[in-house]
């Protein structure tokens, strides 16, 4: 039987339709015809292919749920973009395209489906086994190509994420070999997924989910930064959406591929932690102002977040080096001048005062009880940082014997359940932390107060002598005109002074040390310089940093998130260099140096700083030799 003329026309039109099934077009559903005329973007096709490749190892239920939602989205794509229009069975592709001259609608729908598929792909990768097994025994060292700025470890995999000033390295803890080693560029790295398969990278515009093995960008979340993104578990993450005004807390549910807001939180959440009890979908979120317990309702088309409890906090810092969870999983801790302990079952914060010690950094032990706290005595900043192992249950402090360590940059290595120390380009994995006999917190404070009184008396005598000398010298000349004067006007002027960088523990004569360095240097080269690590911490005021030394030093400066380092003043008997920061004003002022605030050299350095900034040094940390300092807090 011959087909009717109308059918013949429709079939002929289908045959000449570009990009469509030339035979089956005429018998497609109206939605099928529309989607055929406006094919999916290449990004969506690639995302679909990547997800279905992972579905081969998933349960039939997971595969069916994704296939069902994808089919629904495909149908809605045509219905939403066609509005009330439905093509007849005889209409050709050319006619449909003329009726629906709105390709942006289809592109936007494809972009949304691509985002959803990408997040589902992240969820499928999070459900896979660990990227690398946790090695046993633990390695002695973890080595990077250059000075390590940040080190992050997977919670349940033998994988490390190392960020240097110019590289991003994902390393296998078993043999130290890099799984990924790439130039950093403008992008930085944030956190590592529990199984080590995904890390967060990005810049000020967006955070990117990237493969730890290939570096491929799997998904992205615009309007946030890597530093504000935190994994909660293998199904959930939390981040701060900076693009919104005001910024708000968002929660990512990888099981549904949805990003949902967390309502009623006082301020944007800085970190997310799994609650100790109450169910697998309950999470504790913390901010600078509050701690909240929320519950995520899964199973529906759109997950919902319910606020169960919220308690105010007396100020807290939730940076990766100032906070964490105790090894027993029962408490959160935050270091911000003092120590906050927050039980996960009650959320009732307890403030543990360390005054006159000003805490700056806190590192939780991966096993056992204890928090490494680091800070300085407010009355004796020139003595540098002090480090203790604090036991919350007994309120005791065990001074850490830093003379037995290569560095004082502590890092918890969760998969190995050990503590490491970052020393330049390597991490030394400690079998145990060298500590001195314990003292109670109250005894430490009593001894510090006694020491404070002695230091204040000595400072009063020095100030009296300095005032007498200033009166004899006459009025101070106006500062040298330049940008430093403006930068220093409202800033804190803080100085670090050394005779030499960290390394040798003995103190041979200056002549012998200099001859040794000059012999080691090749003709035409500068003598070798020891490295000293400076970490500028978050602060409320701008910071002008003065770095001085007698011997040459490689100052390795890291500006932590929230720091306001605006200028570096470099001074010293020999030429030193600064590495790690690029967006701060830097000035060399002369050959003055000091490592003792009671010395003539300090007076000369302070006078030179006044000459350039119009302001004196406000805080000073001085040592004969040193390897690590915290400034800005």
C-alpha positions as CSV (number, residue, x, y, z in Angstrom):
1,X,0.0,0.0,0.0
2,X,1.4,3.4,-0.9
3,X,1.6,6.1,1.9
4,X,-0.7,9.1,1.8
5,X,0.7,12.4,0.4
6,X,0.8,14.0,3.9
7,X,2.8,11.1,5.3
8,X,5.1,11.2,2.3
9,X,5.8,15.0,2.8
10,X,6.5,14.4,6.5
11,X,8.9,11.6,5.7
12,X,10.7,13.7,3.1
13,X,11.1,16.6,5.5
14,X,12.5,14.2,8.1
15,X,15.0,12.9,5.6
16,X,16.5,16.4,5.1
17,X,16.5,17.3,8.8
18,X,20.1,17.9,9.9
19,X,21.2,16.0,13.0
20,X,18.0,13.9,13.4
21,X,17.1,10.3,12.9
22,X,15.9,10.6,9.3
23,X,13.6,7.6,9.5
24,X,12.2,7.8,13.0
25,X,11.7,11.5,13.2
26,X,8.1,11.5,11.9
27,X,7.0,9.0,14.6
28,X,8.7,10.6,17.6
29,X,6.6,12.2,20.4
30,X,6.2,16.0,20.3
31,X,8.9,16.3,23.0
32,X,11.2,13.9,21.1
33,X,10.9,16.0,18.0
34,X,11.7,19.2,19.8
35,X,14.8,17.7,21.5
36,X,15.9,16.2,18.2
37,X,15.7,19.6,16.5
38,X,17.6,21.3,19.4
39,X,20.3,18.6,20.2
40,X,22.0,18.6,23.6
41,X,25.3,20.5,24.2
42,X,28.6,18.7,24.0
43,X,29.1,19.4,27.7
44,X,25.9,17.6,28.6
45,X,26.7,14.6,26.3
46,X,30.2,14.3,27.9
47,X,28.7,14.5,31.4
48,X,26.1,11.9,30.6
49,X,28.8,9.6,29.2
50,X,31.0,10.0,32.3
51,X,28.2,9.3,34.7
52,X,27.0,6.2,32.9
53,X,30.5,4.8,32.8
54,X,30.6,5.0,36.7
55,X,27.1,3.4,36.9
56,X,28.5,0.1,35.7
57,X,29.7,-0.6,39.3
58,X,26.6,0.7,41.0
59,X,23.5,-1.0,42.2
60,X,20.4,-1.2,39.9
61,X,18.5,1.1,42.2
62,X,21.1,3.9,41.8
63,X,21.3,3.4,38.0
64,X,17.5,3.5,37.8
65,X,17.1,6.7,39.9
66,X,19.6,8.5,37.7
67,X,18.1,7.2,34.4
68,X,14.5,8.2,35.6
69,X,15.5,11.7,36.6
70,X,17.5,12.2,33.4
71,X,14.5,11.1,31.3
72,X,12.2,13.5,33.3
73,X,14.7,16.4,32.7
74,X,14.9,15.6,29.0
75,X,11.1,15.7,28.6
76,X,10.8,18.9,30.7
77,X,13.5,20.5,28.6
78,X,11.2,20.4,25.6
79,X,8.0,21.2,27.4
80,X,9.4,24.2,29.2
81,X,11.2,25.7,26.2
82,X,8.2,25.1,23.9
83,X,5.8,26.7,26.3
84,X,2.3,25.8,25.0
85,X,3.4,24.7,21.5
86,X,3.3,21.1,20.5
87,X,4.4,20.1,17.0
88,X,2.0,18.1,14.9
89,X,3.1,14.7,13.5
90,X,3.5,16.2,10.0
91,X,5.6,19.2,11.0
92,X,9.2,19.2,9.8
93,X,12.3,20.0,11.8
94,X,12.7,23.3,9.8
95,X,9.2,24.3,10.8
96,X,9.7,23.4,14.5
97,X,12.9,25.4,14.6
98,X,11.1,28.4,13.1
99,X,8.4,28.2,15.7
100,X,10.9,27.9,18.6
101,X,13.5,30.5,17.9
102,X,14.8,30.5,21.4
103,X,18.0,28.4,21.6
104,X,19.1,30.1,24.9
105,X,16.3,28.3,26.7
106,X,17.6,24.9,25.6
107,X,21.2,25.9,26.4
108,X,20.3,27.0,29.9
109,X,18.3,23.8,30.5
110,X,21.3,21.7,29.3
111,X,23.7,23.7,31.6
112,X,21.5,23.0,34.6
113,X,21.3,19.3,33.7
114,X,25.1,19.2,33.2
115,X,25.6,20.7,36.7
116,X,23.3,18.1,38.2
117,X,25.0,15.2,36.4
118,X,28.4,16.6,37.4
119,X,27.5,16.6,41.1
120,X,26.0,13.1,40.7
121,X,29.3,12.0,39.2
122,X,31.1,13.5,42.2
123,X,28.8,11.5,44.5
124,X,29.5,8.3,42.5
125,X,33.2,8.9,42.8
126,X,32.9,9.5,46.6
127,X,31.2,6.1,46.9
128,X,34.2,4.4,45.4
129,X,36.9,2.7,47.6
130,X,40.0,4.7,48.7
131,X,42.1,5.9,45.9
132,X,45.2,4.5,47.6
133,X,45.4,2.2,50.6
134,X,46.7,3.6,53.9
135,X,50.3,2.4,54.2
136,X,51.5,0.3,57.1
137,X,54.0,1.0,58.3
138,X,53.8,4.7,58.0
139,X,56.4,6.5,55.9
140,X,59.1,8.5,57.7
141,X,58.8,11.5,55.3
142,X,56.5,13.1,52.8
143,X,58.3,15.2,50.3
144,X,57.2,18.0,48.0
145,X,59.1,19.7,45.1
146,X,59.5,22.9,47.2
147,X,58.4,24.7,50.4
148,X,55.1,23.4,51.5
149,X,52.5,26.1,52.2
150,X,49.6,23.8,53.0
151,X,49.2,20.0,53.6
152,X,45.8,18.2,53.6
153,X,45.2,14.5,54.0
154,X,42.3,12.3,53.1
155,X,40.5,11.0,56.1
156,X,40.3,7.4,54.9
157,X,42.9,7.0,52.1
158,X,46.7,7.1,51.8
159,X,46.6,10.3,49.9
160,X,48.1,13.8,50.6
161,X,47.3,17.1,48.9
162,X,50.3,19.5,49.0
163,X,50.3,23.1,47.9
164,X,53.5,25.0,47.4
165,X,53.9,28.6,46.0
166,X,53.9,27.3,42.4
167,X,52.7,23.6,42.4
168,X,49.8,21.5,43.4
169,X,50.8,17.9,44.2
170,X,48.6,14.9,45.1
171,X,50.9,12.2,46.5
172,X,50.6,8.5,47.4
173,X,51.6,8.2,51.1
174,X,52.9,4.7,50.5
175,X,55.8,5.6,48.2
176,X,55.6,9.3,48.0
177,X,55.1,9.3,44.2
178,X,52.9,12.1,42.9
179,X,49.6,11.1,41.4
180,X,49.2,14.6,40.1
181,X,51.9,17.3,39.9
182,X,50.9,20.5,38.1
183,X,51.6,24.2,38.0
184,X,49.4,26.1,40.4
185,X,48.9,29.3,38.4
186,X,46.2,31.5,39.8
187,X,44.3,28.6,41.3
188,X,44.8,27.2,44.8
189,X,43.8,24.0,46.4
190,X,41.4,23.5,49.3
191,X,40.3,20.2,50.8
192,X,40.6,16.5,49.9
193,X,37.6,14.1,49.8
194,X,37.5,11.3,52.4
195,X,38.5,8.6,49.9
196,X,41.1,10.8,48.3
197,X,39.7,10.7,44.8
198,X,38.6,14.4,44.5
199,X,40.2,17.6,45.7
200,X,38.8,21.1,45.7
201,X,40.7,23.7,43.6
202,X,39.7,27.1,42.4
203,X,40.1,30.8,42.7
204,X,38.1,33.8,43.9
205,X,35.4,33.1,41.3
206,X,34.6,29.5,41.8
207,X,35.5,26.2,43.5
208,X,36.1,23.2,41.3
209,X,35.8,19.5,42.0
210,X,38.9,17.9,40.4
211,X,40.2,14.4,39.9
212,X,43.1,13.6,42.2
213,X,44.6,11.4,39.5
214,X,44.1,13.3,36.3
215,X,43.4,16.9,37.4
216,X,40.2,16.9,35.3
217,X,37.5,19.4,36.4
218,X,34.4,17.3,37.2
219,X,32.1,19.9,38.5
220,X,32.2,23.5,39.7
221,X,30.4,25.7,42.2
222,X,30.5,29.4,41.2
223,X,30.5,32.2,43.7
224,X,32.6,30.5,46.4
225,X,36.3,29.9,47.2
226,X,38.2,26.7,47.9
227,X,39.0,27.9,51.4
228,X,35.3,28.2,52.3
229,X,34.4,24.6,51.0
230,X,34.4,21.7,53.5
231,X,33.6,18.1,53.2
232,X,31.3,16.8,55.9
233,X,31.3,13.2,54.9
234,X,31.2,11.1,51.7
235,X,27.7,12.3,50.8
236,X,27.7,15.9,52.0
237,X,29.6,19.2,51.9
238,X,29.1,22.7,53.1
239,X,30.3,26.0,51.7
240,X,29.8,29.7,51.9
241,X,28.2,31.3,48.9
242,X,30.0,34.6,48.5
243,X,28.1,35.7,45.4
244,X,24.9,36.2,47.4
245,X,24.3,39.4,49.3
246,X,24.6,38.8,52.2
247,X,26.6,35.6,51.8
248,X,24.9,32.5,53.0
249,X,25.5,28.9,53.9
250,X,24.9,26.2,51.3
251,X,24.8,22.5,51.6
252,X,25.7,20.0,48.8
253,X,23.8,16.7,48.8
254,X,25.8,14.4,46.4
255,X,23.1,11.7,46.6
256,X,20.6,13.9,44.8
257,X,23.0,16.3,43.0
258,X,21.3,19.3,44.7
259,X,22.7,22.4,46.3
260,X,20.3,23.8,48.9
261,X,20.5,26.8,51.3
262,X,20.7,26.3,55.1
263,X,18.1,28.7,56.5
264,X,18.1,30.4,59.9
265,X,21.9,30.2,60.6
266,X,23.1,33.4,62.2
267,X,26.1,33.8,59.9
268,X,27.6,31.8,57.0
269,X,29.0,28.5,58.2
270,X,32.8,28.2,58.1
271,X,33.1,24.5,58.7
272,X,30.9,21.4,58.8
273,X,31.3,18.4,61.0
274,X,29.4,15.1,61.4
275,X,27.3,15.1,64.6
276,X,28.3,12.6,67.3
277,X,24.8,11.1,67.7
278,X,21.3,11.5,66.5
279,X,21.3,10.0,63.1
280,X,23.4,9.7,59.8
281,X,21.8,12.9,58.4
282,X,22.5,15.2,61.2
283,X,25.4,17.7,61.0
284,X,27.0,20.3,63.1
285,X,27.8,23.6,61.3
286,X,30.0,26.2,62.9
287,X,30.5,29.9,62.2
288,X,32.3,32.8,63.9
289,X,29.1,33.5,65.9
290,X,27.3,30.2,66.5
291,X,27.2,26.5,66.4
292,X,24.2,24.8,64.9
293,X,22.8,21.3,64.5
294,X,20.9,20.7,61.3
295,X,19.2,17.7,59.8
296,X,19.1,16.9,56.0
297,X,15.9,15.3,54.8
298,X,16.9,13.0,51.9
299,X,14.7,10.9,49.6
300,X,12.6,13.5,48.0
301,X,13.1,15.3,44.7
302,X,14.5,18.3,46.6
303,X,16.4,17.7,49.9
304,X,15.4,19.9,52.8
305,X,17.4,21.3,55.7
306,X,15.9,21.6,59.2
307,X,17.5,23.6,62.0
308,X,17.3,21.6,65.2
309,X,19.5,23.6,67.6
310,X,21.7,26.7,67.6
311,X,23.9,28.1,70.3
312,X,25.9,31.4,70.3
313,X,29.7,31.3,70.4
314,X,32.0,33.9,72.1
315,X,34.0,34.4,68.9
316,X,35.7,31.5,67.2
317,X,38.2,30.8,64.4
318,X,37.5,27.9,62.1
319,X,40.6,27.9,59.8
320,X,42.1,24.5,59.1
321,X,45.1,25.2,61.4
322,X,43.0,26.6,64.3
323,X,40.2,24.1,64.7
324,X,39.1,20.5,64.4
325,X,37.5,17.5,66.1
326,X,39.0,15.7,69.1
327,X,40.2,12.2,68.3
328,X,37.3,10.6,70.2
329,X,34.8,12.5,68.0
330,X,33.1,14.0,71.0
331,X,34.1,17.6,70.9
332,X,34.9,20.4,68.5
333,X,37.8,22.8,69.3
334,X,38.7,26.2,68.2
335,X,41.7,28.3,69.0
336,X,41.2,32.1,68.9
337,X,43.3,33.8,71.7
338,X,41.9,31.2,74.1
339,X,40.5,27.6,73.5
340,X,36.9,26.8,72.9
341,X,35.6,23.2,73.5
342,X,32.2,22.3,72.1
343,X,30.6,18.9,73.0
344,X,28.7,17.6,69.9
345,X,25.9,16.3,72.0
346,X,25.0,19.6,73.9
347,X,26.7,22.3,71.7
348,X,27.4,24.2,75.0
349,X,30.7,25.9,74.4
350,X,33.3,26.0,77.1
351,X,36.0,28.7,77.0
352,X,39.4,27.6,78.4
353,X,41.4,30.8,79.2
354,X,45.2,30.6,78.7
355,X,45.9,34.3,79.6
356,X,48.6,35.6,79.6
357,X,49.3,33.2,76.7
358,X,47.8,34.3,73.4
359,X,46.9,31.1,71.4
360,X,47.3,31.3,67.6
361,X,47.3,27.7,66.3
362,X,45.6,24.5,67.3
363,X,46.2,20.9,66.0
364,X,44.2,18.0,67.2
365,X,45.9,14.6,67.7
366,X,44.6,12.0,65.3
367,X,44.5,9.4,68.2
368,X,44.4,9.6,72.0
369,X,43.6,12.7,73.9
370,X,45.2,16.0,73.2
371,X,45.4,19.3,71.3
372,X,48.7,20.9,70.3
373,X,48.3,24.6,71.1
374,X,50.8,27.2,69.9
375,X,51.0,30.9,70.8
376,X,53.1,33.6,72.6
377,X,53.1,35.2,75.9
378,X,51.6,38.7,75.6
379,X,54.2,40.2,77.8
380,X,57.2,38.6,76.1
381,X,56.5,38.5,72.3
382,X,60.2,38.7,71.6
383,X,60.7,35.2,73.0
384,X,58.8,33.7,70.1
385,X,56.1,31.0,70.1
386,X,55.6,28.4,72.7
387,X,54.1,25.0,72.0
388,X,52.2,22.7,74.4
389,X,50.3,19.4,74.3
390,X,47.1,20.2,76.2
391,X,45.0,17.5,77.8
392,X,41.4,18.8,78.2
393,X,40.3,16.1,80.7
394,X,43.1,16.9,83.2
395,X,43.8,20.6,82.2
396,X,47.5,19.8,82.0
397,X,50.1,21.1,79.6
398,X,53.1,19.2,78.4
399,X,55.7,21.5,76.9
400,X,56.9,20.2,73.5
401,X,60.6,19.8,73.4
402,X,61.1,21.7,70.1
403,X,64.8,21.3,70.3
404,X,64.2,17.7,69.1
405,X,62.2,18.8,66.1
406,X,63.2,20.2,62.8
407,X,60.2,22.6,62.7
408,X,57.3,23.8,64.8
409,X,54.7,23.6,62.0
410,X,52.5,20.8,63.2
411,X,50.0,18.9,61.0
412,X,47.7,16.1,61.8
413,X,48.0,13.2,59.4
414,X,44.6,11.6,59.8
415,X,45.0,8.4,57.8
416,X,48.2,7.5,59.5
417,X,46.9,8.6,62.9
418,X,50.1,10.5,63.5
419,X,51.4,14.1,63.9
420,X,53.9,15.5,61.4
421,X,56.1,18.6,61.3
422,X,56.4,20.6,58.1
423,X,60.0,21.6,57.5
424,X,60.5,23.4,54.2
425,X,59.7,20.9,51.4
426,X,59.2,17.9,53.6
427,X,57.0,16.6,56.3
428,X,58.6,14.5,59.0
429,X,56.2,11.9,60.4
430,X,56.6,11.6,64.2
431,X,56.3,8.3,66.0
432,X,55.7,10.3,69.2
433,X,55.7,13.9,70.2
434,X,58.7,14.8,72.4
435,X,57.4,16.4,75.5
436,X,58.7,17.6,78.9
437,X,57.0,16.9,82.3
438,X,53.4,18.1,82.5
439,X,52.3,21.1,84.5
440,X,48.7,22.2,85.3
441,X,47.2,25.0,83.3
442,X,46.9,27.1,86.5
443,X,50.5,26.5,87.4
444,X,51.6,27.6,83.9
445,X,49.5,30.8,84.2
446,X,50.9,31.6,87.7
447,X,54.4,31.2,86.5
448,X,53.7,33.3,83.4
449,X,52.2,36.1,85.5
450,X,55.3,36.1,87.7
451,X,57.5,36.3,84.6
452,X,55.2,39.0,83.2
453,X,55.8,41.2,86.2
454,X,59.6,40.9,85.8
455,X,59.4,41.6,82.1
456,X,57.2,44.7,82.7
457,X,59.7,46.1,85.2
458,X,62.6,45.6,82.8
459,X,60.5,47.2,80.0
460,X,59.7,50.2,82.2
461,X,63.4,50.7,82.9
462,X,64.3,50.5,79.2
463,X,61.5,52.9,78.3
464,X,62.8,55.4,80.8
465,X,66.2,55.2,79.4
466,X,64.9,55.5,75.8
467,X,62.9,58.6,76.8
468,X,65.9,60.2,78.3
469,X,68.0,59.4,75.2
470,X,65.2,60.8,72.9
471,X,65.1,64.0,74.8
472,X,68.8,64.4,74.5
473,X,68.7,63.6,70.7
474,X,66.1,66.3,70.0
475,X,62.9,66.1,67.8
476,X,62.5,63.2,65.3
477,X,62.7,64.1,61.6
478,X,59.6,63.7,59.4
479,X,59.3,60.2,57.8
480,X,60.6,59.6,54.3
481,X,57.7,60.4,51.9
482,X,56.3,57.3,50.2
483,X,53.6,54.6,50.2
484,X,54.9,53.1,53.5
485,X,53.7,56.1,55.5
486,X,50.2,55.6,54.3
487,X,50.2,51.8,54.7
488,X,51.6,52.1,58.2
489,X,49.1,54.8,59.4
490,X,46.5,52.4,60.8
491,X,48.6,49.2,60.8
492,X,50.2,47.2,63.4
493,X,54.0,47.3,63.0
494,X,55.4,43.9,63.9
495,X,59.0,42.8,63.6
496,X,60.9,39.5,63.6
497,X,64.6,39.7,64.3
498,X,67.3,37.1,64.1
499,X,71.1,36.7,64.1
500,X,70.7,33.8,61.7
501,X,68.1,31.4,60.3
502,X,67.3,28.0,61.8
503,X,69.7,25.2,61.4
504,X,72.8,24.9,63.6
505,X,72.1,24.7,67.3
506,X,75.6,25.8,68.4
507,X,76.8,29.4,68.3
508,X,80.4,29.4,66.9
509,X,82.0,32.8,66.3
510,X,80.5,35.0,63.6
511,X,83.8,34.9,61.7
512,X,83.9,31.1,61.5
513,X,80.3,30.8,60.4
514,X,80.7,33.5,57.7
515,X,83.9,31.8,56.4
516,X,82.1,28.5,56.3
517,X,79.2,29.9,54.2
518,X,81.5,31.8,51.9
519,X,83.5,28.6,51.2
520,X,80.3,26.7,50.4
521,X,79.2,29.4,47.9
522,X,80.3,29.1,44.3
523,X,82.3,32.0,42.7
524,X,79.9,34.8,41.9
525,X,77.1,33.5,44.1
526,X,75.8,34.9,47.3
527,X,76.5,32.7,50.4
528,X,73.8,30.1,51.3
529,X,70.9,31.4,53.3
530,X,68.9,29.5,55.9
531,X,65.1,29.4,55.5
532,X,62.8,30.9,58.1
533,X,59.0,30.4,57.9
534,X,56.7,33.3,58.7
535,X,53.0,32.8,58.8
536,X,50.8,35.9,58.8
537,X,47.6,35.0,60.7
538,X,44.1,36.5,60.3
539,X,43.7,39.9,61.9
540,X,41.4,42.8,62.2
541,X,44.1,45.4,61.4
542,X,46.5,45.8,58.5
543,X,50.0,44.5,59.2
544,X,53.3,45.9,58.3
545,X,56.0,43.3,58.9
546,X,59.6,44.1,59.6
547,X,62.1,41.3,58.9
548,X,65.7,41.7,60.0
549,X,68.8,39.5,60.4
550,X,72.5,39.6,60.6
551,X,73.2,36.6,58.3
552,X,71.3,36.2,55.0
553,X,67.9,34.5,55.4
554,X,65.3,33.1,53.0
555,X,62.1,34.5,54.5
556,X,59.3,32.1,53.5
557,X,56.1,34.1,54.1
558,X,52.6,32.6,54.0
559,X,49.6,34.9,54.3
560,X,46.8,32.8,55.8
561,X,43.2,33.5,54.7
562,X,42.0,36.6,56.5
563,X,45.4,38.1,57.1
564,X,45.9,41.7,56.2
565,X,49.6,41.8,55.4
566,X,50.1,45.0,53.5
567,X,53.8,45.7,53.5
568,X,57.2,44.0,54.3
569,X,60.2,46.0,55.4
570,X,63.4,44.1,54.9
571,X,66.6,45.0,56.7
572,X,69.8,43.2,57.6
573,X,73.6,43.2,57.6
574,X,73.6,40.9,54.5
575,X,71.1,40.6,51.7
576,X,68.1,38.4,52.4
577,X,65.1,37.5,50.2
578,X,61.4,37.1,50.7
579,X,59.4,34.3,49.0
580,X,55.8,33.2,49.0
581,X,53.9,36.5,48.7
582,X,53.5,38.7,45.6
583,X,50.8,41.3,46.3
584,X,52.4,43.2,49.2
585,X,54.5,46.3,49.1
586,X,58.2,45.5,49.8
587,X,61.0,47.9,50.8
588,X,64.6,47.4,51.7
589,X,65.7,50.0,54.3
590,X,69.3,49.3,55.2
591,X,71.6,47.1,57.3
592,X,70.0,47.4,60.7
593,X,69.2,44.2,62.5
594,X,68.2,43.1,66.0
595,X,67.3,39.9,67.9
596,X,67.2,41.4,71.4
597,X,64.7,44.2,72.3
598,X,67.0,45.4,75.0
599,X,69.9,46.0,72.7
600,X,71.4,49.0,71.0
601,X,70.8,47.3,67.7
602,X,67.0,47.2,68.4
603,X,67.0,50.9,69.1
604,X,68.8,51.5,65.8
605,X,66.3,49.3,63.9
606,X,63.3,51.0,65.5
607,X,64.7,54.4,64.6
608,X,65.1,53.4,61.0
609,X,61.6,51.9,60.9
610,X,60.3,55.2,62.3
611,X,62.2,57.1,59.6
612,X,60.4,55.1,56.9
613,X,56.9,54.8,58.4
614,X,56.6,57.5,61.0
615,X,55.7,54.9,63.6
616,X,57.6,52.7,66.0
617,X,57.7,48.9,66.1
618,X,54.7,47.7,68.1
619,X,55.5,44.0,68.6
620,X,58.9,42.3,68.4
621,X,59.9,38.6,68.2
622,X,63.6,38.2,68.5
623,X,65.9,35.1,68.7
624,X,69.5,34.3,68.0
625,X,68.3,31.7,65.6
626,X,64.9,30.6,64.6
627,X,63.0,28.6,62.1
628,X,59.3,29.5,62.4
629,X,57.2,32.5,63.6
630,X,53.5,33.5,63.7
631,X,52.7,37.2,63.2
632,X,49.6,39.3,62.9
633,X,47.4,38.0,65.8
